[in-house]
Amino acid sequence: QLQAYGGGLAQPGGSLRLSCSGSGFMDYFSIAWFRQAPGKEREGVSCISSNGDRTYYAASVKGRFTVSRDNNKNTVYLDMSNLKTEDTAVYYCAARDQADVCGVFGISRGSFGDFGQGTLVTVSS
């Protein structure tokens, strides 16, 4: 079970760091970040391969968000900068026991299982 945390209130142009932690060994899993804004479908935001050598981003966040991982700490991070009001959403992380699932299928909701509890990010002045 994964747990996303670190959300909060940020101003437009600001930054936040989200974390995703899990029990057990995460170094065999691709990890993805998804988000769901009110009234919208859940969308893929970013993804990282099991050893961290490959990363993927949605066009809407590329150049502003950075995904990374520390397998020694069983934690994946999403550093968000230059935040926009449209980044407001509940953010979730999810895992798939495949080394580079996003390299094959993209950041696809169908490739991942249980999303666990999300963390709310609100971007507002």
Salt bridges, closest charged atoms under 4 A:
GLU43 OE2 - ARG35 NE 2.67
ASP79 OD1 - ARG17 NE 2.83
ASP87 OD1 - ARG35 NH1 2.89
ASP87 OD2 - ARG64 NH1 2.74
ASP97 OD1 - ARG96 NE 3.74
ASP100 OD2 - ARG54 NH1 3.25
